[in-house]
Amino acid sequence: MSVTIGVFDSGFGGLTVLRALLPQLPGVDFVYLGDSARLPYGSKSQATIARYAVSAAKFLEQEGAEFLVIACNTASALALDDIRAAARVPVLGVIETGAAAANAASITRDVLVLGTTATVESHAYANACAAHGLRVVEKACPLFVPLVEEGWIHHPVTADVANIYLTEALNRARAAGLSPDTLLLGCTHYPLLRELLESTLDRMFAEPLQIIDSAGVTAAAVARHFSAELRELPPSAPSIADCTFFATDSVAKFQSLGSQFLGQPIDHVTHIDLEE
Ligand code: DGL
């Protein structure tokens, strides 16, 4: 008996979600698709994001995925219904799991959410958080994705940008009378900026803010879905050998950048072209 899970992202960032999935689902086969040729999704329209994401989901199904994890926050926020309508297998996005994690973490019930422009303008996180009774300030951080892709993780320019974004978000929260105690990273790239964001927040807030990203909670939700199957699988250590990687743009770039997101080397990536 085997289980194959498809993981989709607009590029490399979803590897932070795969990184969380691997230890939770040992023995499971993963097929990862990064639509790196069409990244960024975060600056595109709903119709374009949905068209791209549906073609990616269909590809993963063809590759044998029995379950799809939409690791991309932007695709989860704007295209989950379209993907579910087009797919024959269960589909899980990261918005609801992220909101659930914020709900579990926040005591003040006020949350800051950072995301791409498309994610923030969709208000998907605000709506999902409101369903848990949380108040939210959403802040678009469009410069973070290119800075991370440039490798400027601890760069002074990135620190300045983080300071500007977080100051704006904090001012808006204060103007709305909110006291956020939780920061939700609503983009696959932002976990790589976690340390930098932590030190920026430490300078701004007397009390430390809790930073959460949806990778761990999403992985836990997938593990719950497959709990019966996981009991049947022979015991095995989590291994990247169980992963097959596809990218729509440069294989070399996917290997070098992707390895930083996954936290281990990616030796083999297959290039594919997705039909529009
Ligand atoms: N993967 C996207 C997300 O999580 C970020 C990169 C992009 O804009 O495509 O929102």
Boltz pocket constraint, residues with backbone or C-beta under 6 A from the ligand:
constraints:
  - pocket:
      binder: B
      contacts: [[A, 9], [A, 10], [A, 11], [A, 13], [A, 14], [A, 39], [A, 40], [A, 41], [A, 42], [A, 43], [A, 71], [A, 72], [A, 73], [A, 74], [A, 75], [A, 116], [A, 119], [A, 145], [A, 186], [A, 187], [A, 188], [A, 189]]
      max_distance: 6.0
